[in-house]
């Protein structure tokens, strides 16, 4: 019974750290880029777009499709970095124990 109580206490601590990590990641800003740095896109820890910065040299009417592709690529880069940061934080909390299949943080 003592082991069960200890395990329950550890689970409570892990939950508190997990909640703290989610809040920290929600405040984090992660920048992705594409086109050799011509397009920068900033997302929060949940992957929501916060800012887009586009080099003026891309502002040509005949290059709209290229610009659209670069924005999508920058968003993918930022999301990948956000996911990596989230996995790293989760690994700190769980001591490297992987999440069960299908379990997501957000």
GUVORO-977036 format. One line per 2 residues: their letters; for each residue x, y, z of C-alpha. Coordinates in steps of 0.25 Angstrom, whole numbers. Example, Ala and Ser with C-alpha at 12.3 -4.5 7.8 and 13.67 -1.06 7.14 Angstrom:
# residues 2
AS) 49/-18/31  55/-4/29
END
This chain:
# residues 106
XX) 0/0/0  12/9/3
XX) 17/7/-11  4/11/-17
XX) 3/24/-9  17/27/-14
XX) 13/24/-28  1/33/-27
XX) 10/44/-22  19/43/-33
XX) 8/43/-43  3/56/-37
XX) 16/62/-38  18/58/-52
XX) 4/64/-56  8/77/-49
XX) 21/77/-57  13/73/-70
XX) 4/85/-68  15/95/-65
XX) 22/90/-78  9/92/-86
XX) 8/106/-81  23/109/-84
XX) 22/103/-98  9/112/-101
XX) 17/124/-97  29/120/-106
XX) 32/126/-119  39/117/-130
XX) 43/122/-143  43/114/-156
XX) 49/119/-169  50/116/-184
XX) 56/121/-196  70/123/-190
XX) 64/132/-179  55/140/-189
XX) 43/136/-181  42/135/-166
XX) 30/130/-159  28/130/-144
XX) 19/120/-137  15/118/-122
XX) 17/104/-115  4/100/-121
XX) 8/103/-135  -1/115/-136
XX) 5/126/-145  9/138/-138
XX) 17/146/-149  21/145/-163
XX) 33/153/-169  36/153/-184
XX) 48/159/-190  43/171/-199
XX) 51/164/-211  40/154/-212
XX) 29/164/-214  27/163/-229
XX) 14/160/-235  20/149/-244
XX) 26/141/-232  13/140/-224
XX) 13/125/-225  28/124/-220
XX) 24/133/-208  12/124/-205
XX) 21/112/-205  32/118/-197
XX) 21/122/-186  16/108/-185
XX) 31/103/-184  34/112/-173
XX) 21/108/-166  25/94/-167
XX) 39/97/-162  34/105/-150
XX) 24/94/-147  35/83/-147
XX) 43/91/-138  31/93/-128
XX) 29/78/-128  44/76/-125
XX) 44/85/-114  31/79/-108
XX) 37/65/-109  50/70/-102
XX) 42/76/-91  33/63/-90
XX) 46/55/-89  51/63/-77
XX) 38/61/-70  37/46/-73
XX) 51/43/-71  52/38/-86
XX) 40/28/-85  33/30/-98
XX) 18/33/-99  9/22/-102
XX) 5/21/-117  -6/31/-120
XX) -4/40/-108  -2/54/-112
XX) 2/66/-103  -7/76/-110
END
